[in-house]
Amino acid sequence: MFTNFQTRLPQEFCLHHVNQRTEFIHFKENEQKVYYYCTFCINENTQLHGKVESIQRVAYEIESNLKIAYYPVLVQLSKQEKIIRNFQNDFMRIFEKWKKYIQELQDKCQFYDFEEQIKLFYFDLNNPSTSEKQKKIILLKMQAEKESQVLKIQQEIEQIKISLIQFKQENTIKMGLNQNQYQIYKLIGEAEQQQYPCGIQICKNFMMASSEQEVKIWQLQKSDIDNTMQIKEIERFNYHKGRILCSVYSKKIDWFATSGCDGEIFCSKLVGNKWVTVNSKKYHHSSVYTLVLNNKEDQLFSGGFEGKVGIWNINLEKNTITFSYELLESQWSIYSLCINPSDTCLVLSKLDQTLVLWTKNSQTQQYEYSDKHSIDNTGYRSNFINEDKLVIQYSQKDITGVFNIKNNKIIERKDLELELHDAEVDGDYLFPTIYNSQKQVLIQKYGKYVYVIQQLSNEKLQIIQTIDCQDNFNYGNLSDDGNILVIWDSTSKKFKIYSIQMQTYNSIFLNSEYNSFQNTEFSKRED
């Protein structure tokens, strides 16, 4: 696996200043040419200020993109190399066994017991058929051993063939997904937004998100002419006293809740054409980092800086929020909460690099402490992908961890970890991990990249698309139906709207399972 590059620059030293190395470049798009400059060139020519870029920075970006582009192929080749080496070792063991057997036969031919052979010799004179029978027995044994070993070798070769075919098909999918026409989520619209928009939620034709301490409502508008989408701000509220960090949106009705640095929770419901907002009684005295609505949508969970979880009873119809009880296990800050589909397991991800499991008591219907599991990095975001399996994204580790809940215990699955091949730290923890059961896709943010991930039939996770957000500080969310993905990054200061390509999604991931590509576009591609 490559880690370092030997960058070959066409011009290493400055043409105008002797013995000065070039440290900056300026790319003129109209000329499609790169110009190289040293520090003295920049100081002498003020027109270059703000136009040149550091060679080291650009080289770093190029190398990062190359690593991401080629990493899946190199991983597959490395796996194939290990498999073939194992087959080679198996062949050698077969050959050694065969060689030993042949040697034993040769030894039998070279040495014999004289008296025993005299008896056989005189006995064979009277029974000539006995010698022929013994020869046939030996030959049959040799033939059987030969066929057995040849069959083993043929089976091993067939396994290599199958493995290589699977690798070729997997690689063909990856190569296809790197092309724009095979993207799962394709960019179809943009809209400027200068302030940090945390707590993005998308439901039907609406999107809500914060703008520092304001809540804004946008309408998603699809063009009748082409397949593009625009968003238009239609309403804003200003009832928070601090920056908004998180939110939840109901899947049943137009209702959402927001919270953040002021520790208050506000709930808003659309009644007619007007949003009606109520706020909770003060419970959190510091920032709330995460809000989770259970699947029945009758309870809301809040956690953050103080290290305690508030559990609230929610009535969507009446738009009321009432504090019920709290979960308090330690004072460490909570970055993430996730709950399983049956609302029986709640997992907290805490600053002290632990995961804490709370399970619902069937009699009291309250959550009780069950288990704590130490991890080697802080978990920034989490989500359940089925009833007893959840994923964790670490803050400074480019790996998505996988954990099972079994017998009220948290069990780490190292065998299912997914490498994201991004060496940078994560940046901000406020982009949630999203799993959409309808489309069976996992949206995972790490560093400046957003990954679209699918779980294979063998439980392994596989990256099927990588979106470059240009900056570590990015936020987003997925619509309830999984069709629309919205991402905002601090470099462009724009909402970027992505739409799922249903034809591509269905043909690649629902109809093909390493069997045949005859009915897909990939059958037309060259190796």
One Martini backbone bead per residue (centre of mass of N, CA, C, O) as a GRO file, in nm:
protein
  527
    1MET     BB    1   0.093   0.038   0.025
    2PHE     BB    2   0.067   0.362  -0.037
    3THR     BB    3   0.206   0.678   0.128
    4ASN     BB    4   0.429   0.784  -0.065
    5PHE     BB    5   0.553   1.046  -0.274
    6GLN     BB    6   0.721   1.125  -0.589
    7THR     BB    7   0.749   1.435  -0.682
    8ARG     BB    8   0.742   1.565  -1.019
    9LEU     BB    9   0.904   1.849  -1.120
   10PRO     BB   10   0.966   2.041  -1.403
   11GLN     BB   11   1.042   2.291  -1.193
   12GLU     BB   12   1.268   2.337  -0.931
   13PHE     BB   13   1.401   2.599  -1.035
   14CYS     BB   14   1.446   2.918  -1.074
   15LEU     BB   15   1.483   3.129  -1.362
   16HIS     BB   16   1.548   3.419  -1.197
   17HIS     BB   17   1.669   3.264  -0.932
   18VAL     BB   18   1.941   3.152  -0.805
   19ASN     BB   19   1.904   2.870  -0.602
   20GLN     BB   20   1.584   2.885  -0.616
   21ARG     BB   21   1.308   2.746  -0.511
   22THR     BB   22   1.005   2.641  -0.589
   23GLU     BB   23   0.678   2.724  -0.403
   24PHE     BB   24   0.493   2.828  -0.642
   25ILE     BB   25   0.172   2.859  -0.816
   26HIS     BB   26   0.012   2.931  -1.149
   27PHE     BB   27  -0.304   2.876  -1.295
   28LYS     BB   28  -0.397   2.904  -1.635
   29GLU     BB   29  -0.683   2.825  -1.788
   30ASN     BB   30  -0.661   2.953  -2.077
   31GLU     BB   31  -0.362   2.799  -2.113
   32GLN     BB   32  -0.302   2.540  -1.956
   33LYS     BB   33  -0.082   2.655  -1.733
   34VAL     BB   34   0.217   2.635  -1.535
   35TYR     BB   35   0.354   2.854  -1.290
   36TYR     BB   36   0.670   2.930  -1.141
   37TYR     BB   37   0.765   3.030  -0.795
   38CYS     BB   38   0.936   3.218  -0.579
   39THR     BB   39   0.970   3.427  -0.317
   40PHE     BB   40   1.099   3.659  -0.484
   41CYS     BB   41   0.876   3.680  -0.697
   42ILE     BB   42   0.650   3.769  -0.502
   43ASN     BB   43   0.792   4.028  -0.389
   44GLU     BB   44   0.823   4.165  -0.684
   45ASN     BB   45   0.509   4.068  -0.747
   46THR     BB   46   0.203   4.193  -0.654
   47GLN     BB   47   0.006   4.049  -0.866
   48LEU     BB   48   0.039   3.756  -0.722
   49HIS     BB   49  -0.129   3.823  -0.498
   50GLY     BB   50  -0.371   3.569  -0.437
   51LYS     BB   51  -0.288   3.354  -0.686
   52VAL     BB   52  -0.108   3.178  -0.544
   53GLU     BB   53   0.018   2.845  -0.464
   54SER     BB   54   0.115   2.595  -0.278
   55ILE     BB   55   0.281   2.317  -0.356
   56GLN     BB   56   0.236   2.150  -0.100
   57ARG     BB   57  -0.073   2.177  -0.089
   58VAL     BB   58  -0.139   2.068  -0.372
   59ALA     BB   59   0.006   1.797  -0.336
   60TYR     BB   60  -0.167   1.701  -0.101
   61GLU     BB   61  -0.437   1.698  -0.255
   62ILE     BB   62  -0.352   1.503  -0.478
   63GLU     BB   63  -0.269   1.265  -0.293
   64SER     BB   64  -0.539   1.231  -0.154
   65ASN     BB   65  -0.700   1.165  -0.414
   66LEU     BB   66  -0.529   0.919  -0.497
   67LYS     BB   67  -0.579   0.749  -0.248
   68ILE     BB   68  -0.888   0.737  -0.281
   69ALA     BB   69  -0.897   0.621  -0.574
   70TYR     BB   70  -0.683   0.358  -0.514
   71TYR     BB   71  -0.745   0.209  -0.249
   72PRO     BB   72  -0.956  -0.014  -0.322
   73VAL     BB   73  -0.771  -0.163  -0.523
   74LEU     BB   74  -0.531  -0.219  -0.330
   75VAL     BB   75  -0.691  -0.384  -0.128
   76GLN     BB   76  -0.776  -0.607  -0.322
   77LEU     BB   77  -0.490  -0.691  -0.413
   78SER     BB   78  -0.392  -0.767  -0.131
   79LYS     BB   79  -0.599  -0.991  -0.087
   80GLN     BB   80  -0.522  -1.161  -0.334
   81GLU     BB   81  -0.232  -1.211  -0.252
   82LYS     BB   82  -0.297  -1.372   0.004
   83ILE     BB   83  -0.461  -1.595  -0.130
   84ILE     BB   84  -0.240  -1.695  -0.326
   85ARG     BB   85  -0.032  -1.760  -0.106
   86ASN     BB   86  -0.206  -1.974   0.029
   87PHE     BB   87  -0.224  -2.156  -0.219
   88GLN     BB   88   0.077  -2.201  -0.247
   89ASN     BB   89   0.109  -2.342   0.027
   90ASP     BB   90  -0.086  -2.571  -0.039
   91PHE     BB   91   0.072  -2.686  -0.276
   92MET     BB   92   0.331  -2.751  -0.119
   93ARG     BB   93   0.200  -2.953   0.073
   94ILE     BB   94   0.113  -3.149  -0.148
   95PHE     BB   95   0.394  -3.199  -0.272
   96GLU     BB   96   0.529  -3.305  -0.013
   97LYS     BB   97   0.343  -3.546   0.023
   98TRP     BB   98   0.402  -3.675  -0.252
   99LYS     BB   99   0.707  -3.698  -0.219
  100LYS     BB  100   0.696  -3.882   0.029
  101TYR     BB  101   0.545  -4.115  -0.108
  102ILE     BB  102   0.754  -4.173  -0.331
  103GLN     BB  103   0.988  -4.232  -0.138
  104GLU     BB  104   0.859  -4.479  -0.006
  105LEU     BB  105   0.847  -4.644  -0.269
  106GLN     BB  106   1.150  -4.639  -0.327
  107ASP     BB  107   1.238  -4.781  -0.064
  108LYS     BB  108   1.089  -5.047  -0.126
  109CYS     BB  109   1.265  -5.104  -0.386
  110GLN     BB  110   1.559  -5.107  -0.232
  111PHE     BB  111   1.429  -5.269   0.013
  112TYR     BB  112   1.459  -5.599   0.173
  113ASP     BB  113   1.350  -5.909   0.293
  114PHE     BB  114   1.500  -6.195   0.225
  115GLU     BB  115   1.326  -6.423   0.360
  116GLU     BB  116   1.052  -6.315   0.267
  117GLN     BB  117   1.115  -6.319  -0.041
  118ILE     BB  118   1.168  -6.624  -0.063
  119LYS     BB  119   0.885  -6.714   0.005
  120LEU     BB  120   0.749  -6.554  -0.227
  121PHE     BB  121   0.909  -6.673  -0.457
  122TYR     BB  122   0.824  -6.976  -0.419
  123PHE     BB  123   0.523  -6.916  -0.414
  124ASP     BB  124   0.505  -6.778  -0.704
  125LEU     BB  125   0.586  -7.029  -0.868
  126ASN     BB  126   0.303  -7.167  -0.795
  127ASN     BB  127   0.169  -6.844  -0.797
  128PRO     BB  128   0.162  -6.617  -1.046
  129SER     BB  129  -0.093  -6.429  -0.965
  130THR     BB  130   0.008  -6.285  -0.704
  131SER     BB  131   0.208  -6.074  -0.821
  132GLU     BB  132  -0.004  -5.925  -0.997
  133LYS     BB  133  -0.185  -5.830  -0.766
  134GLN     BB  134   0.025  -5.654  -0.619
  135LYS     BB  135   0.076  -5.461  -0.851
  136LYS     BB  136  -0.215  -5.359  -0.877
  137ILE     BB  137  -0.243  -5.244  -0.592
  138ILE     BB  138  -0.018  -5.035  -0.615
  139LEU     BB  139  -0.128  -4.887  -0.869
  140LEU     BB  140  -0.400  -4.808  -0.747
  141LYS     BB  141  -0.290  -4.638  -0.514
  142MET     BB  142  -0.140  -4.436  -0.695
  143GLN     BB  143  -0.386  -4.341  -0.856
  144ALA     BB  144  -0.556  -4.241  -0.618
  145GLU     BB  145  -0.353  -4.032  -0.514
  146LYS     BB  146  -0.337  -3.869  -0.771
  147GLU     BB  147  -0.638  -3.791  -0.798
  148SER     BB  148  -0.662  -3.651  -0.526
  149GLN     BB  149  -0.446  -3.429  -0.576
  150VAL     BB  150  -0.561  -3.315  -0.840
  151LEU     BB  151  -0.835  -3.231  -0.722
  152LYS     BB  152  -0.727  -3.028  -0.520
  153ILE     BB  153  -0.592  -2.842  -0.727
  154GLN     BB  154  -0.847  -2.779  -0.892
  155GLN     BB  155  -1.003  -2.647  -0.656
  156GLU     BB  156  -0.801  -2.421  -0.602
  157ILE     BB  157  -0.809  -2.295  -0.886
  158GLU     BB  158  -1.113  -2.235  -0.882
  159GLN     BB  159  -1.099  -2.038  -0.643
  160ILE     BB  160  -0.919  -1.833  -0.783
  161LYS     BB  161  -1.108  -1.772  -1.017
  162ILE     BB  162  -1.349  -1.670  -0.848
  163SER     BB  163  -1.196  -1.448  -0.696
  164LEU     BB  164  -1.111  -1.284  -0.952
  165ILE     BB  165  -1.395  -1.229  -1.056
  166GLN     BB  166  -1.497  -1.075  -0.811
  167PHE     BB  167  -1.283  -0.855  -0.821
  168LYS     BB  168  -1.355  -0.747  -1.101
  169GLN     BB  169  -1.650  -0.670  -1.031
  170GLU     BB  170  -1.593  -0.482  -0.795
  171ASN     BB  171  -1.407  -0.289  -0.956
  172THR     BB  172  -1.616  -0.209  -1.168
  173ILE     BB  173  -1.803  -0.066  -0.975
  174LYS     BB  174  -1.602   0.142  -0.865
  175MET     BB  175  -1.528   0.268  -1.140
  176GLY     BB  176  -1.819   0.355  -1.206
  177LEU     BB  177  -1.867   0.539  -0.948
  178ASN     BB  178  -1.637   0.752  -1.038
  179GLN     BB  179  -1.843   0.827  -1.237
  180ASN     BB  180  -2.087   1.051  -1.290
  181GLN     BB  181  -2.304   0.851  -1.423
  182TYR     BB  182  -2.263   0.658  -1.133
  183GLN     BB  183  -2.385   0.818  -0.925
  184ILE     BB  184  -2.588   0.809  -0.663
  185TYR     BB  185  -2.527   1.113  -0.588
  186LYS     BB  186  -2.641   1.408  -0.752
  187LEU     BB  187  -2.584   1.720  -0.847
  188ILE     BB  188  -2.878   1.974  -0.863
  189GLY     BB  189  -2.797   2.204  -0.640
  190GLU     BB  190  -2.776   2.555  -0.515
  191ALA     BB  191  -2.716   2.758  -0.203
  192GLU     BB  192  -2.676   3.026  -0.020
  193GLN     BB  193  -2.491   3.022   0.311
  194GLN     BB  194  -2.315   3.192   0.553
  195GLN     BB  195  -2.413   3.046   0.791
  196TYR     BB  196  -2.416   2.807   1.017
  197PRO     BB  197  -2.607   2.493   0.944
  198CYS     BB  198  -2.744   2.333   1.178
  199GLY     BB  199  -2.979   2.098   1.195
  200ILE     BB  200  -3.058   1.940   0.943
  201GLN     BB  201  -3.385   1.907   0.774
  202ILE     BB  202  -3.582   1.666   0.574
  203CYS     BB  203  -3.928   1.716   0.446
  204LYS     BB  204  -4.033   1.665   0.168
  205ASN     BB  205  -4.050   2.015   0.061
  206PHE     BB  206  -3.869   2.059   0.321
  207MET     BB  207  -3.632   2.277   0.503
  208MET     BB  208  -3.439   2.275   0.805
  209ALA     BB  209  -3.229   2.532   0.966
  210SER     BB  210  -2.972   2.688   1.090
  211SER     BB  211  -2.860   3.043   1.183
  212GLU     BB  212  -2.728   3.006   1.445
  213GLN     BB  213  -3.015   3.140   1.623
  214GLU     BB  214  -3.173   3.059   1.375
  215VAL     BB  215  -3.472   2.957   1.209
  216LYS     BB  216  -3.505   2.793   0.892
  217ILE     BB  217  -3.728   2.785   0.606
  218TRP     BB  218  -3.743   2.572   0.324
  219GLN     BB  219  -3.807   2.531  -0.023
  220LEU     BB  220  -3.840   2.271  -0.248
  221GLN     BB  221  -3.754   2.315  -0.603
  222LYS     BB  222  -3.848   2.173  -0.901
  223SER     BB  223  -3.779   2.160  -1.218
  224ASP     BB  224  -3.960   2.149  -1.532
  225ILE     BB  225  -3.712   2.137  -1.736
  226ASP     BB  226  -3.504   2.016  -1.533
  227ASN     BB  227  -3.286   1.824  -1.306
  228THR     BB  228  -3.339   2.056  -1.084
  229MET     BB  229  -3.270   2.242  -0.767
  230GLN     BB  230  -3.430   2.458  -0.535
  231ILE     BB  231  -3.405   2.704  -0.266
  232LYS     BB  232  -3.651   2.869  -0.049
  233GLU     BB  233  -3.704   3.113   0.164
  234ILE     BB  234  -4.007   3.138   0.395
  235GLU     BB  235  -3.883   3.120   0.701
  236ARG     BB  236  -3.829   3.270   1.040
  237PHE     BB  237  -3.670   3.224   1.366
  238ASN     BB  238  -3.610   3.400   1.708
  239TYR     BB  239  -3.582   3.216   2.016
  240HIS     BB  240  -3.295   3.184   2.054
  241LYS     BB  241  -2.987   3.266   2.259
  242GLY     BB  242  -2.827   3.055   2.091
  243ARG     BB  243  -2.667   2.832   1.925
  244ILE     BB  244  -2.758   2.598   1.699
  245LEU     BB  245  -2.696   2.225   1.694
  246CYS     BB  246  -2.988   2.076   1.698
  247SER     BB  247  -3.228   1.827   1.555
  248VAL     BB  248  -3.576   1.728   1.488
  249TYR     BB  249  -3.802   1.525   1.275
  250SER     BB  250  -4.095   1.425   1.187
  251LYS     BB  251  -4.253   1.142   1.011
  252LYS     BB  252  -4.569   1.228   1.043
  253ILE     BB  253  -4.534   1.541   1.092
  254ASP     BB  254  -4.515   1.891   1.115
  255TRP     BB  255  -4.236   1.854   1.330
  256PHE     BB  256  -4.003   2.025   1.555
  257ALA     BB  257  -3.675   2.028   1.719
  258THR     BB  258  -3.460   2.249   1.920
  259SER     BB  259  -3.103   2.305   2.006
  260GLY     BB  260  -2.821   2.427   2.234
  261CYS     BB  261  -2.638   2.668   2.402
  262ASP     BB  262  -2.902   2.739   2.593
  263GLY     BB  263  -3.060   2.448   2.668
  264GLU     BB  264  -3.310   2.473   2.497
  265ILE     BB  265  -3.641   2.353   2.397
  266PHE     BB  266  -3.798   2.367   2.078
  267CYS     BB  267  -4.138   2.340   1.952
  268SER     BB  268  -4.271   2.282   1.614
  269LYS     BB  269  -4.596   2.344   1.448
  270LEU     BB  270  -4.802   2.293   1.174
  271VAL     BB  271  -5.082   2.523   1.155
  272GLY     BB  272  -5.166   2.522   0.866
  273ASN     BB  273  -4.961   2.816   0.787
  274LYS     BB  274  -4.850   2.791   1.094
  275TRP     BB  275  -4.605   2.825   1.335
  276VAL     BB  276  -4.600   2.656   1.650
  277THR     BB  277  -4.436   2.753   1.960
  278VAL     BB  278  -4.260   2.568   2.216
  279ASN     BB  279  -4.118   2.543   2.548
  280SER     BB  280  -3.920   2.427   2.779
  281LYS     BB  281  -3.817   2.360   3.068
  282LYS     BB  282  -3.553   2.402   3.251
  283TYR     BB  283  -3.260   2.173   3.248
  284HIS     BB  284  -3.038   2.268   3.082
  285HIS     BB  285  -2.726   2.467   3.152
  286SER     BB  286  -2.611   2.366   2.882
  287SER     BB  287  -2.517   2.230   2.610
  288VAL     BB  288  -2.679   2.083   2.329
  289TYR     BB  289  -2.578   1.821   2.096
  290THR     BB  290  -2.835   1.610   2.117
  291LEU     BB  291  -3.118   1.472   1.934
  292VAL     BB  292  -3.380   1.219   2.002
  293LEU     BB  293  -3.631   1.039   1.840
  294ASN     BB  294  -3.832   0.810   1.873
  295ASN     BB  295  -4.018   0.581   1.684
  296LYS     BB  296  -4.297   0.667   1.826
  297GLU     BB  297  -4.286   0.979   1.902
  298ASP     BB  298  -4.305   1.012   2.253
  299GLN     BB  299  -3.984   1.064   2.274
  300LEU     BB  300  -3.716   1.271   2.406
  301PHE     BB  301  -3.359   1.307   2.363
  302SER     BB  302  -3.103   1.471   2.569
  303GLY     BB  303  -2.756   1.587   2.507
  304GLY     BB  304  -2.420   1.692   2.656
  305PHE     BB  305  -2.206   1.863   2.851
  306GLU     BB  306  -2.314   1.739   3.139
  307GLY     BB  307  -2.375   1.409   3.097
  308LYS     BB  308  -2.689   1.413   3.058
  309VAL     BB  309  -3.017   1.266   3.020
  310GLY     BB  310  -3.310   1.377   2.873
  311ILE     BB  311  -3.656   1.285   2.925
  312TRP     BB  312  -3.932   1.333   2.700
  313ASN     BB  313  -4.266   1.403   2.661
  314ILE     BB  314  -4.462   1.362   2.359
  315ASN     BB  315  -4.716   1.566   2.181
  316LEU     BB  316  -4.789   1.619   1.861
  317GLU     BB  317  -5.082   1.720   1.850
  318LYS     BB  318  -5.040   1.935   2.103
  319ASN     BB  319  -4.750   2.040   2.133
  320THR     BB  320  -4.586   1.886   2.377
  321ILE     BB  321  -4.345   1.922   2.663
  322THR     BB  322  -4.227   1.679   2.913
  323PHE     BB  323  -4.063   1.608   3.183
  324SER     BB  324  -3.953   1.296   3.321
  325TYR     BB  325  -3.633   1.199   3.312
  326GLU     BB  326  -3.298   1.085   3.408
  327LEU     BB  327  -2.961   1.016   3.290
  328LEU     BB  328  -2.688   0.929   3.524
  329GLU     BB  329  -2.329   0.836   3.505
  330SER     BB  330  -2.171   1.108   3.428
  331GLN     BB  331  -1.981   1.417   3.342
  332TRP     BB  332  -1.947   1.348   3.058
  333SER     BB  333  -1.976   1.430   2.753
  334ILE     BB  334  -2.230   1.423   2.496
  335TYR     BB  335  -2.232   1.356   2.140
  336SER     BB  336  -2.420   1.086   2.128
  337LEU     BB  337  -2.734   0.941   2.015
  338CYS     BB  338  -2.898   0.610   2.010
  339ILE     BB  339  -3.175   0.414   1.869
  340ASN     BB  340  -3.357   0.150   1.830
  341PRO     BB  341  -3.639   0.041   1.659
  342SER     BB  342  -3.777  -0.069   1.950
  343ASP     BB  343  -3.685   0.121   2.198
  344THR     BB  344  -3.469  -0.060   2.398
  345CYS     BB  345  -3.199   0.094   2.299
  346LEU     BB  346  -2.943   0.308   2.448
  347VAL     BB  347  -2.668   0.505   2.313
  348LEU     BB  348  -2.371   0.650   2.440
  349SER     BB  349  -2.137   0.909   2.349
  350LYS     BB  350  -1.825   0.992   2.505
  351LEU     BB  351  -1.547   1.178   2.598
  352ASP     BB  352  -1.416   0.915   2.762
  353GLN     BB  353  -1.424   0.676   2.558
  354THR     BB  354  -1.739   0.579   2.568
  355LEU     BB  355  -1.997   0.332   2.585
  356VAL     BB  356  -2.351   0.350   2.673
  357LEU     BB  357  -2.595   0.124   2.802
  358TRP     BB  358  -2.955   0.141   2.772
  359THR     BB  359  -3.238  -0.035   2.900
  360LYS     BB  360  -3.564  -0.136   2.884
  361ASN     BB  361  -3.810  -0.177   3.111
  362SER     BB  362  -4.097  -0.363   3.073
  363GLN     BB  363  -4.245  -0.252   3.336
  364THR     BB  364  -4.150   0.064   3.370
  365GLN     BB  365  -4.042   0.197   3.092
  366GLN     BB  366  -3.740   0.232   3.177
  367TYR     BB  367  -3.413   0.326   3.174
  368GLU     BB  368  -3.123   0.112   3.221
  369TYR     BB  369  -2.831   0.025   3.324
  370SER     BB  370  -2.588  -0.210   3.153
  371ASP     BB  371  -2.327  -0.076   2.987
  372LYS     BB  372  -1.963  -0.048   2.931
  373HIS     BB  373  -1.745   0.076   2.658
  374SER     BB  374  -1.425   0.087   2.549
  375ILE     BB  375  -1.251   0.321   2.347
  376ASP     BB  376  -0.973   0.464   2.139
  377ASN     BB  377  -1.201   0.691   2.089
  378THR     BB  378  -1.399   0.938   2.015
  379GLY     BB  379  -1.745   0.951   1.969
  380TYR     BB  380  -1.926   1.154   1.747
  381ARG     BB  381  -2.107   0.927   1.598
  382SER     BB  382  -2.436   0.755   1.562
  383ASN     BB  383  -2.605   0.434   1.461
  384PHE     BB  384  -2.856   0.232   1.377
  385ILE     BB  385  -2.898  -0.052   1.131
  386ASN     BB  386  -3.039  -0.226   1.354
  387GLU     BB  387  -3.147  -0.377   1.631
  388ASP     BB  388  -2.813  -0.486   1.711
  389LYS     BB  389  -2.670  -0.253   1.526
  390LEU     BB  390  -2.385  -0.029   1.529
  391VAL     BB  391  -2.232   0.286   1.451
  392ILE     BB  392  -1.900   0.446   1.474
  393GLN     BB  393  -1.752   0.773   1.476
  394TYR     BB  394  -1.453   0.899   1.500
  395SER     BB  395  -1.252   1.184   1.559
  396GLN     BB  396  -0.927   1.044   1.510
  397LYS     BB  397  -1.046   0.802   1.309
  398ASP     BB  398  -1.056   0.634   0.987
  399ILE     BB  399  -1.306   0.466   1.136
  400THR     BB  400  -1.578   0.246   1.127
  401GLY     BB  401  -1.753   0.125   1.383
  402VAL     BB  402  -1.873  -0.199   1.506
  403PHE     BB  403  -2.173  -0.298   1.695
  404ASN     BB  404  -2.314  -0.516   1.935
  405ILE     BB  405  -2.621  -0.629   2.089
  406LYS     BB  406  -2.579  -0.863   2.369
  407ASN     BB  407  -2.707  -0.931   2.656
  408ASN     BB  408  -2.662  -0.627   2.746
  409LYS     BB  409  -2.409  -0.592   2.546
  410ILE     BB  410  -2.110  -0.458   2.419
  411ILE     BB  411  -1.987  -0.554   2.089
  412GLU     BB  412  -1.701  -0.570   1.917
  413ARG     BB  413  -1.639  -0.547   1.542
  414LYS     BB  414  -1.347  -0.573   1.387
  415ASP     BB  415  -1.434  -0.736   1.120
  416LEU     BB  416  -1.635  -0.466   1.031
  417GLU     BB  417  -1.454  -0.255   0.973
  418LEU     BB  418  -1.414   0.080   0.822
  419GLU     BB  419  -1.216   0.229   0.592
  420LEU     BB  420  -1.172   0.590   0.489
  421HIS     BB  421  -0.903   0.714   0.386
  422ASP     BB  422  -0.860   0.970   0.614
  423ALA     BB  423  -0.612   1.151   0.788
  424GLU     BB  424  -0.794   1.341   0.905
  425VAL     BB  425  -0.972   1.511   1.105
  426ASP     BB  426  -1.308   1.569   1.154
  427GLY     BB  427  -1.386   1.854   1.329
  428ASP     BB  428  -1.716   1.802   1.347
  429TYR     BB  429  -2.009   1.654   1.534
  430LEU     BB  430  -2.294   1.771   1.379
  431PHE     BB  431  -2.284   1.536   1.177
  432PRO     BB  432  -2.478   1.287   1.126
  433THR     BB  433  -2.553   0.963   1.135
  434ILE     BB  434  -2.710   0.792   0.853
  435TYR     BB  435  -2.994   0.567   0.827
  436ASN     BB  436  -3.159   0.413   0.543
  437SER     BB  437  -3.385   0.155   0.512
  438GLN     BB  438  -3.510   0.197   0.230
  439LYS     BB  439  -3.209   0.223   0.081
  440GLN     BB  440  -2.968   0.105   0.242
  441VAL     BB  441  -2.805   0.364   0.361
  442LEU     BB  442  -2.494   0.516   0.467
  443ILE     BB  443  -2.415   0.825   0.625
  444GLN     BB  444  -2.067   0.939   0.639
  445LYS     BB  445  -1.869   1.154   0.832
  446TYR     BB  446  -1.518   1.257   0.745
  447GLY     BB  447  -1.393   1.529   0.749
  448LYS     BB  448  -1.425   1.631   0.402
  449TYR     BB  449  -1.608   1.369   0.390
  450VAL     BB  450  -1.877   1.193   0.224
  451TYR     BB  451  -2.023   0.875   0.281
  452VAL     BB  452  -2.148   0.610   0.085
  453ILE     BB  453  -2.305   0.322   0.234
  454GLN     BB  454  -2.302  -0.043   0.225
  455GLN     BB  455  -2.448  -0.346   0.315
  456LEU     BB  456  -2.362  -0.658   0.291
  457SER     BB  457  -2.438  -0.995   0.314
  458ASN     BB  458  -2.163  -1.023   0.513
  459GLU     BB  459  -2.180  -0.726   0.682
  460LYS     BB  460  -2.019  -0.557   0.521
  461LEU     BB  461  -1.873  -0.252   0.444
  462GLN     BB  462  -1.935  -0.022   0.156
  463ILE     BB  463  -1.811   0.202  -0.058
  464ILE     BB  464  -2.004   0.395  -0.320
  465GLN     BB  465  -1.938   0.702  -0.221
  466THR     BB  466  -1.754   1.020  -0.263
  467ILE     BB  467  -1.768   1.341  -0.099
  468ASP     BB  468  -1.630   1.655  -0.155
  469CYS     BB  469  -1.627   1.939   0.089
  470GLN     BB  470  -1.325   2.091   0.130
  471ASP     BB  471  -1.412   2.064   0.446
  472ASN     BB  472  -1.444   1.979   0.782
  473PHE     BB  473  -1.686   2.191   0.787
  474ASN     BB  474  -1.979   1.999   0.782
  475TYR     BB  475  -2.330   1.970   0.684
  476GLY     BB  476  -2.623   1.738   0.715
  477ASN     BB  477  -2.883   1.547   0.526
  478LEU     BB  478  -3.156   1.315   0.497
  479SER     BB  479  -3.420   1.211   0.367
  480ASP     BB  480  -3.665   0.988   0.448
  481ASP     BB  481  -3.649   0.850   0.146
  482GLY     BB  482  -3.336   0.902   0.034
  483ASN     BB  483  -3.329   1.117  -0.222
  484ILE     BB  484  -3.213   1.361  -0.038
  485LEU     BB  485  -2.900   1.545  -0.023
  486VAL     BB  486  -2.765   1.775   0.221
  487ILE     BB  487  -2.480   2.009   0.193
  488TRP     BB  488  -2.255   2.198   0.404
  489ASP     BB  489  -1.979   2.432   0.355
  490SER     BB  490  -1.728   2.668   0.458
  491THR     BB  491  -1.608   2.734   0.175
  492SER     BB  492  -1.875   2.788  -0.008
  493LYS     BB  493  -2.137   2.861   0.143
  494LYS     BB  494  -2.329   2.602   0.060
  495PHE     BB  495  -2.592   2.443  -0.057
  496LYS     BB  496  -2.598   2.092  -0.147
  497ILE     BB  497  -2.789   1.914  -0.389
  498TYR     BB  498  -2.883   1.571  -0.379
  499SER     BB  499  -2.971   1.303  -0.607
  500ILE     BB  500  -3.095   1.010  -0.662
  501GLN     BB  501  -3.012   0.737  -0.885
  502MET     BB  502  -3.232   0.497  -0.938
  503GLN     BB  503  -3.130   0.329  -1.178
  504THR     BB  504  -2.849   0.280  -1.070
  505TYR     BB  505  -2.918   0.166  -0.794
  506ASN     BB  506  -3.083  -0.081  -0.889
  507SER     BB  507  -2.883  -0.216  -1.097
  508ILE     BB  508  -2.636  -0.252  -0.901
  509PHE     BB  509  -2.767  -0.331  -0.589
  510LEU     BB  510  -3.021  -0.535  -0.665
  511ASN     BB  511  -2.936  -0.721  -0.934
  512SER     BB  512  -2.636  -0.750  -0.827
  513GLU     BB  513  -2.421  -1.049  -0.701
  514TYR     BB  514  -2.162  -1.156  -0.862
  515ASN     BB  515  -2.290  -1.278  -1.137
  516SER     BB  516  -2.408  -1.043  -1.347
  517PHE     BB  517  -2.355  -0.778  -1.623
  518GLN     BB  518  -2.549  -0.796  -1.878
  519ASN     BB  519  -2.780  -0.573  -1.758
  520THR     BB  520  -2.551  -0.359  -1.758
  521GLU     BB  521  -2.333  -0.101  -1.825
  522PHE     BB  522  -2.066  -0.264  -1.753
  523SER     BB  523  -2.061  -0.459  -2.004
  524LYS     BB  524  -1.940  -0.213  -2.194
  525ARG     BB  525  -1.684  -0.213  -2.045
  526GLU     BB  526  -1.363  -0.204  -2.003
  527ASP     BB  527  -1.096  -0.335  -1.819
   0.00000   0.00000   0.00000
